[in-house]
Structure formats: structure tokens, C-alpha cells
């Protein structure tokens, strides 16, 4: 089942405004639970976590910045 353009726009906005900040808080909290790793390892963890969230959501964000393909040309 493919999402419509409007549904993808709304879902991407919800993800960016609600889910991503929640993900950041959870990631920082989980990394903070362990003893502070060396700086480069900590940096690699944050970079990895910063990139990993986008892969499962790639289909939602694809084409959202484009004009609505279903809109009628007037």
C-alpha cells in the first residue's frame, strides 16, 4: 500500500517534529548510561545513530520536497 503525497508530507512532518527529537533524547540517554567512551568512539556512535534513523524512513521522505504530482495544473 503506497502512501499518498499528502500522507507522506504529514507523516514526514510528524517524524521530524515529534519522533526525531524523541529519538535524540533516547540516544543521548542510552549513550550516557555507559561510562563515557573515548571522544572518537563517542563521535562515531553519534554519527552512526544520526544516520541510521533515516534509512528505514527513506520511502516516507522521498519526493516530499517536490510539487504535488496529483495536483491539477491550472
N, C-alpha and C positions, 0 to 999 in steps of 0.2 A: 504494500500500500504506500503510494507516494504521497508526500505532503504537498499541499498547495503552496503557492508562493506566499500568500498571506500567513498561512500557518507557520511556514518556515521563518518568516520575519518575526512573528510574535514569539515563537519558541526561541529563536536566537537572542532576542532582546531579553527574555526571561533568563536564559542561561547566563548572559553577560552581566545582568544586573543582580541576580539573586544567587545562582549556583556557583559562579566563578569566585565571588568573594567568600562564599562558604567553603569552597574547595581550598582557597588560600589559607583561611583560618585553620582548617583541619590539617593541612600540610605543615604549616608552621608549628602547630601544636604537637604533631607526631614527631617531627624532627627535634623539637625541644624536649621531648621526653627522654631521649637518649643523651648521654654525655656529649657535650659539644665536640663534633668531629673536627679534624683539621680544616682550615679555611678552604682549600681547594676541593676537598671531598664534599663539604657543605655546599659550596658553589655548584658542584656537579649535581648534587641531589636536587637543589632548587631549579637548576636549568632543566634537568630531566623531568621533574614534576611540572614545570612550566610548559613543556612541550607535549607531554603525554596526554593531557586533558583534551587537546584539540583533535587527536586522531579519531576517536570514536564519534566526535561531533562534526566531522568534516562535511558530511552529507547535509547537515542542517544549515551550515553557513555557506555552502556552495551557491553562488548566484544571488545572494541576498542583496548585494550592493548594486545589482543591475536593475534596469527598469522592469516593471511587471510584464512578463510575457503574455499574460492572459488579458491585459488591459486592452480596450478597444482604442484604435487610433482615431482621434477626432480631428 
